[in-house]
Amino acid sequence: MKDLLYAGGGLVSAAIAAYFMYSYVSQLRNEATYTSAVIAIVFAILAITLGTLFMLGKVNKKEEIHITE
């Protein structure tokens, strides 16, 4: 269940980061504020963190896999 939450949160965070980065890039030079860029960077870091937690949960640490299997 935690893996599903990590994956969903990571995807949502990545989508929010993409939206805010697009809104920052598409603004005119005289209207540009750094708030959108900061929000995009925060959500990108959150997406990377949640994606890492999701992938770490997929690794089975209890069972060894032999190289010949």
Secondary structure in CASP SS format (residue, H / E / C, confidence):
PFRMAT SS
TARGET T0000
AUTHOR 0000-0000-0000
METHOD secondary structure of the structure
MODEL  1
M C 1.00
K H 1.00
D H 1.00
L H 1.00
L H 1.00
Y H 1.00
A H 1.00
G H 1.00
G H 1.00
G H 1.00
L H 1.00
V H 1.00
S H 1.00
A H 1.00
A H 1.00
I H 1.00
A H 1.00
A H 1.00
Y H 1.00
F H 1.00
M H 1.00
Y H 1.00
S H 1.00
Y H 1.00
V H 1.00
S H 1.00
Q C 1.00
L C 1.00
R C 1.00
N C 1.00
E C 1.00
A C 1.00
T C 1.00
Y C 1.00
T H 1.00
S H 1.00
A H 1.00
V H 1.00
I H 1.00
A H 1.00
I H 1.00
V H 1.00
F H 1.00
A H 1.00
I H 1.00
L H 1.00
A H 1.00
I H 1.00
T H 1.00
L H 1.00
G H 1.00
T H 1.00
L H 1.00
F H 1.00
M H 1.00
L H 1.00
G H 1.00
K H 1.00
V C 1.00
N C 1.00
K C 1.00
K C 1.00
E C 1.00
E C 1.00
I C 1.00
H C 1.00
I C 1.00
T C 1.00
E C 1.00
END
